[in-house]
Amino acid sequence: MQLTYNNKDYDIVIEKKKGNRNTYIRVKKDLKIHITTNYFTPMFFIEKLIKDNEKKIIEMIDIQEKKTRK
């Protein structure tokens, strides 16, 4: 999966773990979006989560880009 912002594509990495109770969205230093979730979380829920939180994800991308410029 990818998210497009400012004519750039950002990869989305989905990591399903058996021990997670919650779903976490992080933007790493390599500007990949990492989503950690429970093993049984359906894909449509993850897609809806990305769509609903797109504004916040873009803010996290901007913060990481500022950190890497310094």
C-alpha positions, 0 to 999 in steps of 0.5 A: 500500500502507498499514501500519496502526498505532495506528489510523493509516494510513501510506503505503508508497512502493515505488521500484524502481531498476536500480542497487540491489543491496539493499533498504532500508526507511526512514521519512521525516519525512512519516511515509511508509515508503519502500522502495528495491529492485532493479527485478527484485524481485518484489512478493511478496518486498516484501510478505513483507519488510514483514510480517517487519520490521513490528516494526522499521518501527513502531519507526522510525515512533515515532522519527520521530514523536518527532523531529517533536514537538520 
